[in-house]
Amino acid sequence: MSSLDNALSPALAARQEAHLYRQRRTLESPQGAEVLVNGQRYLNFCSNDYLGLANHPEVIAAFQNAANQYGVGSGASHLVVGHSRVHHELEEALADFTGRPRALLFSSGYQANMGTINALVGRHDFVFQDRLNHASLLDGALLSGSRFQRFTHNDPQALEKRLCEAQKKSPDSRKLVVVDGVFSMDGDEAPLKAYADLCQQYGAWLMVDDAHGLGVIGAHGRGSLEAAGCSLADAPVLMGTLGKAFGTAGAFVAGSEVLIESLIQNARNYIYTTAIPPAVAAATLSSLALIKREAWRRQHLQNLIEQFQQGLKGLPFELMPSHTAIQPLLVGSSEAALHLSEKLRDQNILISAIRPPTVPEGTARLRITLSAAHSEAQVQQLLLALAVVADDIHL
């Protein structure tokens, strides 16, 4: 064993001992309500394919046609020779969908968040973030070297206290407030309108990561900002991902002409990264058309959420408060969460056990995600399986 292995091995052993070791599953089928893993078929309740578009025939056909036209790889970054016509069409379509002047494609949500935060603030500025924000948002603030402060989850009063202190201390510094629209592990929604009002009051900018809201919530599926009634002036920076409700891959930032041009000039994660394949952009254009055309997907998903919540009553599970497709069952210990996940897998139900450090210590959970691809019968099968394992909840 090398000196490197000797140095790393104890930490791996400690993670296994604490029931925190992460392992990958090998998928042998497309995403869907049912998936094939290691030769076994499961009902899938842990995918972010909220609208069931990742394996939609129209999306697949758009991908294949674009691959025939543009090839497989984009070959370069957007600023060199990797920005194709279909990339540009997608940016224009996303801008129109979100009601903003411009949109800019990134190769992943992580890169979009890191690049945007670092392009907007620096060492003498302030960044305020919800304690439960996604890791990419937290890492972006840390890397920026800004004066980074976290506030209590979904607490406008806590944010106002931070903003007031910053205004007194350094009134000319930039102040960026960053929140998830829908929190990925809890499924609850940020009080965006209250945050927008505070930002207006204190001269701050609001950035919303709507990875888990875009396409799913809002009257037209335009996400958390639509649902909250927030305008471009309320939240000048919107980040959305394409690998969840859109069923493809990549991400974008939408905002004003000046914001997008500033990111093109200054966001290192945009400048120095190979563009997503043109075929992925074409597939996303197809999935966006489906999101706009097939509102029944959102309605069916909402019906399934209500069915699940009603069916869970009477079972000894603590369902965290959420009206979104993310329905987490709070378990507590990592050992118990793993045990329940394994017991459900024995019944051909696939649900991930989410453990620290992804969630705070003592709040390990089963993160159940529902999709428009599920049927009412499949959700009922999930409820029956949960009833079977209910006796093990306090292991």
N, C-alpha and C positions, 0 to 999 in steps of 0.2 A: 504494500500500500504506500502511495506517495505521501510526501509531507502535506500536500494540498488535501488529499483524502483524509489524512489523520486529523487535520485541523477542522474539516467540515463534518466528519462523521458524528461526533458527539451531539451536535445541534440537531441532526436528523433523528438520532435515537431519542432525544428529548421530545421532539415533536410527536414521534410515534407513541411514546409513553403517555403524553398528555392528550392523546386522541385528536391531534391537530394535523396529522400527516395528510397531505393532499395526493390523490391519485386520479389519473385520467381514465376515462372510459373510451373504448374504441367503437365509434359509430359505423355501422355497415349499411346504413340506409339513408335516404333523405330525411331532413327534418319533417316532422309531422306529428299528429296526435298519437301515432304509434311509431316506434323506432325499433331497429334491430341493433342490439349491442352484444358483441361476443357470441353471435349465433342465437341469441334469445330475444324474443319479441316482448316489448314493454309498452304500457301506456305511458306517455311522456308528459310529465307535469313539471318540468324544470327548464323548458326552453323559453327564450325571449321572443319567439316568433309569434307575437301576440295576435296577428291578423291571419295567420296561416298562409303567408305569401311566399315563404322561402322555397316551396316546391310547386308553385302555381304554374300551370302549363304556359300561360301567356308570358310570364316572367322568364321562364326557361327558354322559350322561343326567341324572345328579344335578346337574351344573352347569346344564344347560338348564332343568330343572324349577325349580331355585331362582331362576334369573334371571327366570322367568315369575312367581314368587311375590314376590320381593324387589326385582326390578329389577337394574340392572347395577352401579351405584356404591353404596357404603355411605353416602356423603353427608357424613360427619363422623368425628371421632375416636371411639374407644370411650367416652370419658367425656362426650361431648356427646350425640349421638343416633345414633351409628354402630354400637352394639353390639346386634346382632340375636339372635333366639332361636337361630339356627343357629350363630352364633359361640359362644354359651354352650354349646351341645350339643357342639361340637368341643372346647372347652376341657375339658369334663368327660370326654370320650372319651379325650383325650390324657393326662389325669391318670391315668385308669384303666389305660391301655395302659402307661404308664411306671411304674406302681405308686407314684404320689405323690399327696398330698392335693389339690393344685391345679395348674393350668396357666394360662398367660397368653399370648394371641396377640399377636404383633408382625407388622408389615408386611413385614419382611425379616430374614434372619439377621444382616446387618450392623447393623441397628437394635437387634435383640435383644441382641447382644453389647455394643455401645456403651452402650445404656441401662442394662443390668444392671450392668456394671462401675462405671459412674459413680454408680449409685444405692447401691452397696455400699461404696465406698472413696473417700477424699479425700486432701487434701494431707498429712496426718500418718500415712497408712497405707502398707502395702507391697503391691505386686502382683508376683508371680513368674510368668514365662511361659517356656515352651519356645521356643527360638530359631526354630523352624520353624512356630510358630502362625500361623493365618490373619491376614491384615492387619486385619480388623475387631477382633480381640482385641487386637492390638498398638496399634491406634489408640485403642481404648477405654481402655487403660491410660495412654497418653500424655495423652489429654484429661482424665483424672481428676485429673491433677496429683499423683498419688501417687508414692511412691518406687518406681519401676518398675525391676525387675531381670530379666534374661533368663538362663536356664541352658541348659547343653548339652543337645542333643536327646536325649530319652528316657533321661535320666541321673538316677536318684534320688539318687545321692551328691552330684551337683552341686546339686540342689535342697536337700538337707539342709544343705549348707554355707551356702547363702543364708539358709535359715530360722533356723539356729543364730545366725548373725551378727545377723539382725534381732531375734531374741528377746533377745539380750544388749544390743543398742543401745536398743530401745524395746519393752519387754515388754507394754505396755498398748495398743499400736497394733494395728489390724486387719491381718490377713495373709490375702491372697487368692491362691491358686494356680490358675492358669488354663491348661488344656491342651486340645488337640484330642483326641477319642477316636480318630479315624482321620485321619491327615494327608493333606490334599487333593492334594498334589503328589508325595508319596513313597508313599502307600498303606499305610504301616506303622501300627501301633497303639501307643498310649501304655501304659506300665506302671501302669495306674490303681490297682491294689490297693496297690502300693508307695507311690504318691503319697498315697493315702488314709491309709495307716498313718502317714506322716510328718506329714500335716496333723493327725491325732489327737494325735500326740506333741507338736507345737509349737503347738497351738491355732489352726491356720489353717483356712480354708475352701477346699474344692476345687470349682471350677467346670469342667464338661466341656462343650465344644462337640462335639456328636455329629452334626454335619451329614452326615457320610459313613458313619456306622455305623448310625444309627437306621433300622429297617426291614430292614436287610440282614444284620447279624450278631447273634449270640445265638440261643439255642435257639428263641425265639419272635419273633425279629426286633426285640427291644426295645433292641438296640444294644450299644455298647461296655461300658456299666455292667453289663448282664446277662451279657455274655461274661466279664467280669472278676470277677463275683460281688460287685459293690459295691452297697451299700444306700444309702438316703436319708441315713443318718448318715455314711456314707463320703464321699459327694459330694452336698452339700445343694443345689447349683445345677446343673441340666441344661438345656442349650440344644439344641434340635433344629430343623432346617429342614424345610420341606414341599415344596420345589422339586426335591428329588433323588429318593430312593426313593419318596416319596409321590406324585410326579408332578404336583404342583399349584404353589402359591406361598405365600410367607409363612414364619413361624417361630413358635416358642413357647419359653417358659421354664417348667420344671416344678420344683416344690419344695414346701415347707411352706406352710401358710396364712399364716404371718407373712411369709415371703419374698414371696409373691405380692402380699399387701396392701401391703407396703413398695414393691414395684415400681410398683403402681398409683398410689401417692402420690408417688413420687420419680423414676421413670424418665422423663426428658424425651422420649426417643425413642418412648415409648409414649403419653405424655400429649398430645403435640403432633403426632401423625401420623394421617392418615385411616386408618380400619380397612380391612383387605382386603375386597373385595366379598363379600357373603354367599354368592354362588354359588360362590366359591372355597372357602369354608368347607364348604359342602355337598359339593362334589366331593372334598374331603379326607376327610370322613366316609366317603364311598364307598371311597376308596382305602385308608383305614385298615381297613375291613372286609375288603377283599381281602388286605391284608397278613396279617391274623389268620387268614383262612380258607384261603389258598392258599400253604401252606408249600413247595409244590413249586417256587415261583419262586426261593426262596433256595437250594434244593438244586440246581436246574438251573444257577443262576449259579455255584455252587461247582464243579460239574462242568466248566463252561466255563473257569473259572480254571485248574483242573488240566490241562485239555486244552491251553490256551495255554502254560502253563509247560513242559509236557512237549514240546510241538511246537517250542518255541524252542531246545531243546537242540541243539547242533551248529551253530547260527547265531552269527555274531560280534557279538552284541548283549549289552550288560551290562544284565541285568534287575535292577532294584532289589528288595530283599527285601520282599515284600508278599503277604499271604494274602487281600487284599480285592479288590474289583472294579477298583481302581485299579492298573494294571500299567505302571509307567513304565520306559521304555528310556532309560538314561543315554547321552547322546551327547557332551556336552562343550561344543563351541562353538555359538554361536547360528547361525552360518552353516550348519554341518553339519545342525543340527536342522531349519532351514527347508528345506534342500535335500532331506532325506529326506521331510519332510512333502509337499513338492511332487511328488516321485517317486511316492509312494504315491497321491497324488491323481490322477496320470496313470493309475493302475490302478483308479480309482474307489473308493479307500479314503480315508476322511476321518479324519485324526488331527491334533490340534493340536501345534505346536511350542511348548513352554513355555520361556521365556527369562527372563533377569534383567530387572527386579528381582523378578519373581515367585518365582524360585529363585535361589540363590547363584551368583555369577560362576563360570563354568567348569563348571556342572552343567546346561546346557540339555538338554532331553529330549523324547522323544515320550511324551505322557501318554495311554496306551491305557486306555480304560474299557470294561468288558464289562457286558452287560445281560442280564437274563432274557429279553428280547425276541430276543436273538441265537439262532441255531441252531448246532449243531456244524458244519454245512457252511459257515456264514459265518465262524466262527472259523478253520476250515481255509483258507478263501480269504484271510483276513488273513495267516496263516502263510506261505502260498505267495507272497503279495505281498512280505512281509518278506524272504523268501529271494531274490527278484529284486533288491531294492535293497541287499542285504547288502554288496555290493562297494563301495558308496558310504559305508559307515559311518565311515570315517576321513578323509573329505574335508577 
